[in-house]
């Protein structure tokens, strides 16, 4: 099963963003979405989530559960870490006992247990991003969409979040769609790289993709692929 875009059109006022777009997002796959500013990367996520409606064509989700982690985290400042992770479960009416079990599991997996009573103002950028990811994973969605999840982080924190996303995706075997301006991040996370270009999606297979993460960032093939991606974006 998958999410299928068929003959999708979308415009902001009279500015076309997508025209006759056809693509299928499959299960258990990692996608990195790149392209120039204003090309439609975030718009694509909003269409998939349902925040925006196509002006033409169809998006078939086959009852897939989809969650989005936004660029600005959107964590209410008055909630503790534990309460923030619980929020999606409460909104979907998960029973309290199941909520507690799920929250404890996520806090443990994302190394947040010791921070569970902290408020957002007491957390670092990397910690806040882990909370946002925990929120996104709380309902165990089949598709997790992330809009520039590491854009505000330093290089070391970026790599930790990227490693975390890979590990969580492998454990859950869900699909991950990550919008990013960071070419290295796209090359590390994406099994398929989607370049938003001329109102379409250009799919680029990642020749450096493999199941494990060890040494990928340091390999010559990885950096050669990053150079190729940069050229594709600039053309």
C-alpha positions as CSV (number, residue, x, y, z in Angstrom):
1,X,0.0,0.0,0.0
2,X,1.1,3.6,-0.6
3,X,0.2,7.2,-1.0
4,X,-0.5,8.0,-4.6
5,X,-0.6,11.4,-6.3
6,X,-2.4,11.3,-9.6
7,X,-2.5,14.3,-12.0
8,X,-2.2,16.7,-9.0
9,X,-2.3,20.4,-9.7
10,X,-1.8,23.1,-7.0
11,X,-1.4,26.8,-7.3
12,X,-1.1,29.7,-4.8
13,X,-3.4,32.3,-6.4
14,X,-2.1,32.3,-10.0
15,X,1.3,30.9,-9.2
16,X,1.5,27.2,-10.2
17,X,3.5,25.0,-7.7
18,X,2.6,21.6,-9.1
19,X,1.2,20.7,-12.5
20,X,0.0,17.2,-13.5
21,X,2.1,15.6,-10.8
22,X,2.2,11.9,-10.5
23,X,4.1,10.0,-7.9
24,X,3.7,7.1,-5.5
25,X,5.2,7.0,-2.0
26,X,5.7,3.4,-0.8
27,X,5.8,1.8,2.6
28,X,9.0,1.3,4.6
29,X,11.1,3.8,2.6
30,X,13.1,6.9,3.3
31,X,12.7,10.0,1.1
32,X,14.6,13.3,1.2
33,X,13.0,16.2,-0.5
34,X,15.2,19.0,-1.8
35,X,15.0,21.9,-4.1
36,X,15.4,25.7,-4.3
37,X,13.4,27.9,-1.8
38,X,9.9,28.5,-3.0
39,X,9.9,25.4,-5.2
40,X,7.1,23.7,-3.3
41,X,8.8,21.3,-0.8
42,X,6.8,22.3,2.3
43,X,3.7,22.6,0.1
44,X,4.1,18.9,-0.9
45,X,4.1,17.9,2.8
46,X,1.0,20.0,3.5
47,X,-0.8,18.4,0.5
48,X,0.1,14.9,1.8
49,X,-1.0,15.7,5.3
50,X,-4.2,17.2,4.1
51,X,-3.6,20.8,5.3
52,X,-3.9,21.8,1.6
53,X,-6.2,20.5,-1.0
54,X,-5.1,20.0,-4.6
55,X,-6.7,22.3,-7.1
56,X,-6.9,19.4,-9.5
57,X,-6.2,15.6,-9.4
58,X,-6.2,13.2,-6.4
59,X,-4.1,12.1,-3.5
60,X,-5.0,8.6,-2.4
61,X,-3.8,7.7,1.1
62,X,-5.3,4.2,1.4
63,X,-6.2,5.0,5.1
64,X,-2.5,5.6,5.9
65,X,-1.8,7.4,9.1
66,X,0.3,10.5,8.6
67,X,2.0,12.8,11.1
68,X,4.0,16.0,10.5
69,X,6.9,17.4,12.5
70,X,7.1,21.1,11.8
71,X,10.2,23.2,11.4
72,X,9.4,25.3,14.5
73,X,8.6,22.2,16.6
74,X,5.2,23.7,17.8
75,X,5.6,22.4,21.3
76,X,3.3,24.3,23.7
77,X,5.6,26.2,26.2
78,X,3.4,25.3,29.3
79,X,3.6,21.5,28.7
80,X,6.3,19.3,30.2
81,X,8.1,16.9,27.9
82,X,5.9,14.0,29.1
83,X,2.7,16.0,28.5
84,X,3.9,17.1,25.1
85,X,4.5,13.6,23.9
86,X,1.1,12.5,25.4
87,X,-0.8,15.2,23.5
88,X,-1.3,13.3,20.2
89,X,-2.4,10.2,22.1
90,X,-5.0,12.3,24.1
91,X,-6.3,13.9,20.9
92,X,-6.8,10.4,19.3
93,X,-8.5,9.1,22.5
94,X,-6.0,6.5,23.4
95,X,-6.8,4.9,26.8
96,X,-4.8,6.2,29.7
97,X,-3.0,3.0,30.5
98,X,-1.9,2.6,26.9
99,X,-0.9,6.3,26.9
100,X,1.5,5.8,29.8
101,X,3.1,2.7,28.3
102,X,3.6,4.4,24.9
103,X,5.0,7.6,26.5
104,X,7.5,5.7,28.7
105,X,8.6,3.7,25.7
106,X,9.2,6.8,23.5
107,X,10.9,8.8,26.3
108,X,13.3,5.8,26.7
109,X,14.0,5.3,23.0
110,X,14.6,9.0,22.4
111,X,16.7,9.5,25.6
112,X,14.2,11.9,27.1
113,X,13.3,10.1,30.4
114,X,15.5,12.3,32.5
115,X,13.9,15.4,30.9
116,X,10.3,14.3,31.2
117,X,9.3,17.1,33.7
118,X,11.2,19.8,31.9
119,X,9.4,22.6,30.0
120,X,10.5,23.7,26.4
121,X,12.3,26.8,27.7
122,X,14.6,24.5,29.8
123,X,15.7,22.4,26.8
124,X,18.4,22.7,24.2
125,X,17.6,22.8,20.4
126,X,18.5,19.2,20.0
127,X,16.4,18.1,23.0
128,X,13.5,20.1,21.7
129,X,13.8,18.4,18.3
130,X,13.8,15.0,20.0
131,X,10.6,15.9,21.8
132,X,9.0,17.0,18.5
133,X,10.0,13.7,16.9
134,X,8.6,11.8,19.9
135,X,5.3,13.7,19.4
136,X,5.3,12.7,15.7
137,X,5.9,9.0,16.5
138,X,3.4,8.9,19.4
139,X,0.6,7.5,17.3
140,X,2.9,5.2,15.4
141,X,2.1,6.7,12.0
142,X,2.8,4.8,8.8
143,X,4.2,8.0,7.2
144,X,6.2,10.6,9.2
145,X,6.8,13.9,7.5
146,X,9.5,16.3,8.7
147,X,10.0,19.9,7.6
148,X,13.7,20.8,7.9
149,X,14.0,19.0,11.3
150,X,17.7,20.0,11.8
151,X,17.8,23.5,10.3
152,X,18.4,25.3,13.6
153,X,21.0,22.8,15.0
154,X,24.7,22.8,15.1
155,X,26.5,20.1,13.1
156,X,27.0,17.6,15.9
157,X,23.3,17.9,17.0
158,X,22.3,17.5,13.4
159,X,24.1,14.2,13.0
160,X,22.6,12.9,16.3
161,X,19.0,13.7,15.1
162,X,19.8,12.2,11.6
163,X,21.0,9.0,13.3
164,X,18.0,8.9,15.5
165,X,15.6,9.3,12.5
166,X,17.3,6.4,10.7
167,X,17.2,4.1,13.8
168,X,13.5,4.9,14.5
169,X,12.6,4.3,10.8
170,X,14.4,1.0,10.7
171,X,12.8,-0.1,14.0
172,X,9.3,0.8,12.9
173,X,9.6,0.1,9.2
174,X,7.4,3.1,8.4
175,X,8.1,5.7,5.7
176,X,10.0,8.9,6.3
177,X,9.7,12.0,4.2
178,X,12.2,14.8,5.1
179,X,12.3,18.2,3.6
180,X,15.8,19.7,3.8
181,X,18.0,22.3,2.3
182,X,21.1,20.4,3.6
183,X,22.5,18.3,0.8
184,X,24.5,16.1,3.1
185,X,21.4,15.4,5.2
186,X,19.5,14.5,2.1
187,X,22.2,12.1,1.0
188,X,22.4,10.5,4.4
189,X,18.7,10.1,5.1
190,X,17.2,9.5,1.6
191,X,17.0,6.1,0.0
192,X,15.3,8.2,-2.8
193,X,16.0,11.9,-3.2
194,X,13.1,13.9,-4.6
195,X,14.1,17.1,-6.3
196,X,11.2,19.5,-6.7
197,X,11.8,21.1,-10.1
198,X,9.6,22.7,-12.7
199,X,6.4,21.8,-10.8
200,X,7.4,18.1,-10.8
201,X,9.3,15.6,-8.6
202,X,12.6,14.2,-10.1
203,X,13.4,11.0,-8.3
204,X,17.1,10.3,-7.8
205,X,18.3,6.9,-6.5
206,X,20.9,7.2,-3.8
207,X,23.8,4.9,-4.7
208,X,25.4,5.3,-1.2
209,X,22.3,4.1,0.6
210,X,22.6,1.1,2.8
211,X,21.0,-0.3,5.9
212,X,23.8,0.5,8.4
213,X,25.1,4.0,9.1
214,X,28.7,3.2,10.0
215,X,31.2,5.4,8.0
216,X,28.8,6.6,5.4
217,X,29.4,10.3,6.0
218,X,33.2,9.7,5.7
219,X,33.2,7.8,2.5
220,X,34.4,9.2,-0.8
221,X,31.3,7.9,-2.6
222,X,29.0,9.8,-0.2
223,X,30.7,13.1,-0.9
224,X,30.8,12.5,-4.7
225,X,27.1,11.9,-4.5
226,X,26.6,15.2,-2.6
227,X,28.4,17.0,-5.4
228,X,26.1,15.4,-7.9
229,X,23.0,16.5,-5.9
230,X,24.3,20.1,-5.6
231,X,24.7,20.2,-9.4
232,X,21.2,18.9,-9.9
233,X,19.7,21.6,-7.6
234,X,21.6,24.4,-9.3
235,X,20.7,23.4,-12.9
